[in-house]
Amino acid sequence: MERVNDGGPALPALSGAGGLKGLSGALADALAPLAAAAGAGSGADFSVAVLEPGSGANGAHGEGSYATASVIKVGILAALLLGAQDEERRLTVQERSYAGVMIEQSDNDAATALWGTIGGARGLEAALGRLGLTDTHADDRGRWGLTHTTASDQLTLLRAVFLDGSPLNARSQAYLRTLMGRVVAGQGWGISAAADGAGTRLKNGWMPRDATGLWVINSIGEVTANGRPYLIAVLSEGNADRESGVTLVEEVARTAVATTAAYASR
C-alpha cells in the first residue's frame, strides 16, 4: 500500500493571490538587474521558485516553460519510487545501481534505462501528476531531457521530496535526498552558491540546444542559509555558454534566497 508521511511539517501551500504574494514582487525587484543584464547579453532568460518551509514564505519569478535537461532525473527517480510503492516492493539491485549513477553522476544511459522502466513519457507525467505537478510535459518523441517544466512545478517536486505529507513515503524521500546529497564534486555548482552551511542536496542540468548552440542551465534542490533550509529551483535558457549560464544560475539563487530570508524575517 502507498504510505503517506505523518508528523513533522506539512506541505505549505504555494503563494496565490493571498498574503505571501508580496514575496514574488520582492523577487521581481531584486532580480530585475540580473534579468536586464542577461537579456542584454546572449538574450538569456531565467525563472526561479523558492520556499522557506519554516515560515511557509514562498514565491516565484518568471513563468516560462524550460527544457529540463538532467534535472528531470529527480522526476524519473520519483516516478520509479512511486511505482515500487504501488507494487509494495523495494527497488531491485539493478534499479538502485541505475538510480545512484543517474543522480550522483548524471549518467544518461542510466536515465534512459529507468525512463523505460517507468513507462516513458506517459509514466512520467502520470507519476508527476500524483505529486502535484501540473505544468511539466514530456517530449512527444520520448527525449527525456527535452521534457518542459516551470520553476514552480520543480518547487512542487522538491516539496514532495523534502517535506511531509507527500505521496512519496519516508523511505522513498530519504533515498532521493541521500542521492542528491552525494552529487559528485564537479557537479556541485548551482543553487549551492546560496548556501552558507553544509548539507546542500541538489541536481543540476545542462545542455546546448542543437538549433542555436545556446545553453540550458538548471539547478534544483535544498540549501541551508542562516541556519534555515530553503527549497529552490532555478531554470535558465539562452546562455551563451555553460560557464556564463552557471554564473547566472548561481547569482539568481543567491539573490532569491537572500530576498526570501529577508521577507520571511519581517
PALUMMI-515023 format. One line per 8 residues: number of its first residue (from 0); their letters; for each residue y negated, x negated, z of C-alpha. Coordinates in steps of 0.001 Angstrom, whole numbers, plus 500000, padded with zeros to 6 digits. Last residue first. Example, Ala and Ser with C-alpha at 12.3 -4.5 7.8 and 13.67 -1.06 7.14 Angstrom:
2
1 = sa = 501060/486330/507140  504500/487700/507800 .
END
This chain:
266
265 = rsayaatt = 459310/490185/508588  462399/487961/508886  464269/489567/505998  461372/489010/503587  461012/485332/504443  464752/484752/504082  464816/486702/500813  461986/484600/499376 .
257 = avatrave = 463673/481356/500426  466976/482519/498948  465375/483562/495657  463297/480394/495307  466215/478069/495946  468488/480005/493604  465890/480140/490808  465289/476394/491088 .
249 = evltvgse = 469036/475752/490951  469507/477986/487925  466641/476292/486093  467902/472782/486830  471408/473742/485702  469970/475132/482477  467939/471977/481864  471074/469877/482236 .
241 = rdangesl = 473290/472075/480075  470962/472032/477102  468114/474022/475556  468798/476997/477815  468892/480367/476040  470913/482072/478753  470836/482493/482506  472706/484181/485341 .
233 = vailyprg = 472099/483639/489066  474257/485448/491624  473623/485220/495355  475312/486073/498626  473391/484626/501551  474740/483362/504844  472367/482646/507739  471858/479474/509789 .
225 = natvegis = 468588/478596/508092  470429/478542/504778  474136/479141/504144  475352/479720/500603  477716/482263/499060  478765/482686/495447  477576/482874/491845  476311/480360/489266 .
217 = nivwlgta = 475571/480790/485565  474462/478564/482672  474637/479882/479082  473434/477186/476718  471702/477156/473359  473653/475898/470336  472380/478937/468448  475344/480696/466831 .
209 = drpmwgnk = 478095/478952/468760  476604/479623/472177  476892/476618/474467  478932/477120/477638  478559/477050/481395  479970/478995/484326  479854/478258/488032  481935/479473/490943 .
201 = lrtgagda = 480786/479219/494530  481535/478760/498196  478989/476789/500221  480330/475961/503672  477937/473365/504984  474265/473847/505649  470915/473638/503911  471952/475714/500925 .
193 = aasigwgq = 469666/476720/498043  470862/473893/495780  474404/475200/496287  473425/478022/493923  474056/475712/491009  475849/472369/491306  479296/471899/492830  481133/471474/489535 .
185 = gavvrgml = 481419/467688/489626  482564/467871/493225  485619/470007/492516  485481/473606/493713  487273/473905/497050  485101/476533/498741  485649/478975/495895  489394/478536/496445 .
177 = trlyaqsr = 489073/479452/500110  486880/482459/499367  489449/483836/496924  492305/483394/499386  490341/484868/502282  489461/487948/500252  493049/488502/499188  494351/488152/502745 .
169 = anlpsgdl = 491675/490481/504130  492383/493211/501616  490441/493632/498401  489341/497264/498170  486364/496102/500243  485062/497460/503542  484412/494001/504944  482244/491480/503140 .
161 = fvarlltl = 482904/488279/501169  484941/489166/498087  483802/492762/497584  480203/491772/498305  480570/488986/495753  481666/491500/493123  478635/493677/493843  476456/490580/493521 .
153 = qdsattht = 478046/489991/490117  477119/493546/489142  473512/492933/490201  473381/489721/488188  474485/491652/485118  477640/491322/483055  478986/490532/479610  482509/489274/478947 .
145 = lgwrgrdd = 482162/486483/476422  484182/484036/478531  487146/486432/478456  487479/486434/474676  489511/489620/474184  488074/490658/470848  486147/493597/472319  484521/491266/474837 .
137 = ahtdtlgl = 484854/492653/478342  482139/494809/479851  480464/494463/483237  477807/497060/484000  479530/499363/486503  481068/497065/489104  482217/498955/492192  485357/497043/493133 .
129 = rglaaelg = 487568/499706/491540  485548/499288/488353  486302/495587/488478  490002/496361/488392  489759/498777/485478  487467/496460/483528  489802/493518/483967  492941/495428/483067 .
121 = raggitgw = 491364/496863/479956  490071/493462/478817  493332/491613/479328  496243/493216/481141  496076/491317/484433  498825/488904/483380  497231/488179/480020  493960/487162/481611 .
113 = lataadnd = 496045/485118/484041  497305/482905/481207  493856/482654/479631  492325/481648/482959  494970/478962/483428  494212/477601/479966  490504/477572/480799  490719/475403/483907 .
105 = sqeimvga = 487581/475874/485985  488652/473045/488329  488715/474863/491679  488744/478411/490312  491200/478177/487406  493086/475261/488968  493980/477299/492046  494582/480598/490263 .
97 = ysreqvtl = 497054/479045/487808  499094/477483/490584  498936/480656/492642  500177/482671/489673  503021/480223/489114  504120/480356/492756  504021/484135/492624  501188/486063/494204 .
89 = rreedqag = 502114/488183/497179  503628/491618/496879  502907/495244/497638  502712/496159/493946  499223/497583/494389  498277/494510/496405  499520/492275/493601  497381/494194/491127 .
81 = lllaalig = 494334/493866/493356  494964/490125/493609  495151/489722/489838  491950/491715/489362  490141/489576/491945  491452/486477/490160  490036/487653/486840  486754/488623/488491 .
73 = vkivsata = 486336/485177/490014  487226/483704/486612  484365/485693/485121  482073/482943/486438  483511/480883/483576  481255/482087/480766  479707/485349/481954  477693/486333/478912 .
65 = ysgeghag = 474514/487990/480116  473197/491544/480412  469520/491836/481319  468076/493410/484432  465819/490668/485739  465002/490261/489393  467239/491612/492112  467027/492604/495735 .
57 = nagsgpel = 468819/492617/499027  467962/492733/502710  471002/494024/504598  469776/492306/507739  472901/490279/508431  474223/490509/504873  471359/488593/503213  471817/489730/499619 .
49 = vavsfdag = 470682/488217/496313  470501/489174/492636  469156/486874/489939  468381/487132/486231  467434/484450/483753  465874/483828/480345  465469/480652/478353  462981/480675/475480 .
41 = sgagaaaa = 463510/476981/474801  460260/476081/476551  457634/478769/477090  460242/481205/478344  461450/478804/480996  457923/478065/482198  456986/481740/482385  460169/482712/484189 .
33 = lpaladal = 459753/479859/486667  456150/480851/487366  457145/484524/487812  459944/483787/490274  457942/484341/493452  456240/487486/492173  459427/489024/490795  461314/488128/493959 .
25 = agslgklg = 458682/489837/496098  458954/492940/493942  462721/492931/494291  462249/492527/498037  459987/495576/498134  462812/497892/497121  464205/497475/500599  462883/500769/501871 .
17 = gagslapl = 464138/503117/499203  464217/503370/495424  467494/501553/495287  468488/498479/497176  472207/497770/497403  474088/499447/500212  475386/497187/502930  479151/496527/502856 .
9 = apggdnvr = 480328/496923/506412  480006/494140/508950  483102/493459/511013  485925/495902/511631  488319/497309/509093  489473/495837/505827  491001/498141/503237  494716/497903/502580 .
1 = em = 496442/498855/499351  500000/500000/500000 .
END
